[in-house]
């Protein structure tokens, strides 16, 4: 279980408090979406769970253990992370994927590539899985880079998955492929999905709505629409009020 208790975070450079008394429990295998306006504190939660930053007060626990009491290597070995802009290494596609599991077999790499909808485009490249992707993956499109990153996350034997705005920079066609891959990726994992596009979290087990650093709503997509509160306003703004 991932447990966040009375979490507060202050940006040292400005003194602004970006999270205020956040309490959240995510059960094993549960899929939780986190949404809100820009600056609400969504990505700050991700950074704190990954210990890219430390909390100002409160604590984050995984299976009852405070994450500050374990090494960062051990912590991150338990988490698969797919950010908005996935960074690839100037290596082959095969090497970028098996970074998630160094001793992976070629069959395992191909299997996760198929699930991530990457196998199709890789086969069309001149050297297939031995194709060099360039610095930061510049030889691939944004959607292709994300699919390679998802395949890498699928291969990593980590029980916790964090997706941080992982579709916000993609076109609609790429996003449809990525959404299918995400469904496969989340199977059997405790998942936290930070999203701007609400379509990304529509099918989550729960959706947490942040506003000015606080949790203001918590429920399923249908429950939150019926409340006609913050989430409903966000949904209507994105869909024009025509879809539910």
N, C-alpha and C positions, 0 to 999 in steps of 0.2 A: 504493500500500500504506500502511495505517495501522500504525505500529509504536510500541509502548510498551516502553521499556527501563528496568528497575530503578527503577520509579516508586515514590516515597514521598510521602506527603502528611500534614502535621500541621495540626491545627486550632489556630491561633494562640491563640485565647481560652482553650483548655483545656490545650494542650500534648499532647493525645492524638494518637497516630499512627493514622490511619484506613486508610492503604494501606501495605503493607510489601513492597517488592521485587517489584512487579508486572511481569511480562514477557509481552507479548502481541503477536502479529502477526496482522493481519487482511488477507487477500489481496483484491485488486480484485474486486468483485462477490460476495464472500463474505458470508454472513448469520450473524452471531454473536449468540447470546443470552447475557446475563449475569444470573445468579440468585444468591440467597442470602438469609439471614435479614435482618431489618431491622437496620441499622447495620453491615452487612458491608462497605460501601464502594462499592456499586453506583452510586449517583447521583453520588458523588464523582468517579468516572472520567468521567462525562458532563461535569461542571463543569470538569474539568481539560482535556478535549479541546476544549471551547468557550472555554477561557481565562476562565471566570467566576472561577476561582481559578488560581493558578500552582503548579507542583509544588514540593515542598520539595527533592527531589533526583531524579535520573534525567531522562529526556526523552521527549517525544512527537513523532513525526515523521510527516509525510505525504509520500509519494513522496521520502523521504530528506531532507526539509527540516524542521529543528526549528521547531515552530509558534511559538516565542518570537521567531523571526527574521522573522516576517511580521506585517503589521498585522492587528488584530482584524477589520476590515472584510473584508480579503482572505480571512482564515481562515473567517469565517462565511458568506462567499459560496459556499464550497465545501461547506457543510454544511446539510442540511435537518434541522430539529429539531422534534419533536412531543413536548411534555411531558405530564404527567398532567393538568394543568389548562391547556388551551389558552386563551391570552388573545386575544380579538378586540377590534378597535378600534370605537369608536362611529361606524361608517360602514356602508355598504351591504354586503350579502353579496358582491356583485361586487367591490367595492373590497378587502374582506378577503381574497378569494381571489387577486386579481391583485397583491397585495402581494408574492407570490412571484416575479412577473415583470411589472413595471410596464407594459410595452408589449404585454401579452397581448391577443389578440383575443377577442371574445365567444365565438366558436366553440371556442377553446382552453379558456376558462373552463368552458363547458358540458361539454366532453369530459372534463376532469379531475373535474368534479362528478359526472358519471355513474359514473366509475370509483371515486369515493370514496363512492358511495351517498348523495350529498347532493342530487342533481338532483331526486329524487322529492319530498322534503319542501319544497324551495325553490319548486317550482311550485305548491304548495298555499298558500303565503304570499300575502297580499293584493297585494304589489307584486313578487313573485318575486325576482329578483336585485337589484332596487332597494330591497329591504326593509332598513331600518336595524335593526341587531342590538342596539342599546342599549349602555350602558357595560359593557365587558368581556364583551359578548355575552349579557347577562342575559335577553334576549327569546327565546333559544333554550335547548333542553334541553342537558344535558351531552353526550349522544350526538350531537346536531346540531352543537354547537360543535366536537366532535372531528372530525366529517366535513368541516366547512368547513376546519379546520386541515389535515387530510390532503389535501384538494384543493389548498390553498395549497402544501403541501410537494411535491405531484406536479408543480405548475406550475414550481417553482423548479428551474433547470437545475444542480443540485448533485450531484456524484458520491458524496457520503457522506450517509448517513441515520442519525439517532439518534432512537430512540423510547424515552422515559424514563417507564416505568410508565403508558403511554398508554391502558391499558384498565382500570386498577385501580379507578377510581371509577364504572364503568359497570354498568348492569344487564345480564343475560345476553342479552336481545334486542338491545340496542344493541351489545354486544360482538361478536355474530355478524356484524353489518354491518361493524363496524370491522375485524374479522379479515380479511374478504374484501378490504376496501380496503387493508389493510396488504400483503397478498400482491401486489396490483397495484402498490402504491407501491414495494416493494422491488426490482422488476424492474430489472436493470441497475445497481443501486446497491450500494456497499459499505455494509452495514447492521449497526448495533449496536443490539440490543434489550434494554433493561433491563426486567426483569419480576418481578412478585411471583406472578402467576398463571402456572404452568408451562405451561398450555395455549397460552399466547401464544408460547412458544419451542419447542414440541414438534417443529416441522418445520424448525428452523434447521439450517444446515450443521454448526455446532458450538455447544456450550453450555459456558460457563465458569461454574464454581461458586466463589463467594467465601465465605470464612468468616474473620471477624476480620481483614479487610484483606488476606488472602492468597488466591491461587488454589489450591484444594485438589483440583479435578477439572476435566477438559477432555475432551469427547467428544460424540458424538451422543446423542440421547435414548435410543436402545436400548442403546448401549454403557454409558451411565451407569446405566441401570436394572440392567444385569447386574452392575455393580460392587457394588451393594448398599451404597453409601456415603452421603455427604451428600445427593446428588441423589435417590437412592432414598428416603431418609427424608422429604425434602420432598415428593416425589411421593405417597408413601403417606399423608402427613398431609393432603394436599389432596384425594385421591381415595378415601381409605378403603382403599387397596390393591386396589381392584377393577378398575382400568383400567391398561393398559400400551400 
